[in-house]
Amino acid sequence: MEGRMSRGLRWGVLAAVFVVAGLLSGCVGGDSEDGTSEPSGTGGATVATGEAANLADADISVTLGATREFGIELSSPTAAAGEVTFGVTNGGKLPHGFAIARHDGDPGSLPQDGLNVDATQVDILADSGSMDPGATATITLDLEPGSYVIFSNTGGHYSAGMFIGFTVE
């Protein structure tokens, strides 16, 4: 019986860590009156949420958590260089996030700080922060040709396999 209580306690602590990490990773820059923001550390990306997120304007549709809770689906794995708008929908049952970073290696090899991507070692170009189930956002960036990783940096989701490669030509 003692071993089961210890195992249960360990799972409880792990769950608490995921919740706290998710809350902390949801921090973004200030919103403007029109529902758009320029999150800190995103190199000029524009993030629009709620009513300001016009998914019809998106070049690439991104669905988080729909087919597989910790999966990401893209309407296309590539885009032309220049201004690219991602229309993001959280189709999952849990909060998820959209983040993108330039990376030439395996999408699963970004440096981590615990369970999340280490933002001190990776130039995260945009991060929506935590999005509730059903939430939408548009993220617009000026992207150069190369390889990128799209991932959720919410509460250990990257370490759970929530990432996908993306190419700009």
HELIX and SHEET records of a PDB file:
HELIX    1   1 GLU A    2  SER A   25  1                                  24    
HELIX    2   2 GLY A   50  ALA A   52  5                                   3    
HELIX    3   3 LEU A   55  ASP A   57  5                                   3    
HELIX    4   4 PRO A  107  SER A  109  5                                   3    
SHEET    1   A 6 THR A  36  SER A  37  0                                        
SHEET    2   A 6 THR A  46  THR A  49 -1                                        
SHEET    3   A 6 THR A 136  LEU A 143 -1                                        
SHEET    4   A 6 GLY A  82  ASN A  90 -1                                        
SHEET    5   A 6 ILE A  60  LEU A  64  1                                        
SHEET    6   A 6 ILE A  72  LEU A  74 -1                                        
SHEET    1   B 5 THR A  78  ALA A  79  0                                        
SHEET    2   B 5 PHE A 163  VAL A 168  1                                        
SHEET    3   B 5 GLY A 146  PHE A 151 -1                                        
SHEET    4   B 5 ALA A  99  ARG A 102 -1                                        
SHEET    5   B 5 ILE A 124  ASP A 127 -1                                        
SHEET    1   C 2 GLN A 112  ASP A 113  0                                        
SHEET    2   C 2 ASN A 116  VAL A 117 -1                                        
END                                                                             
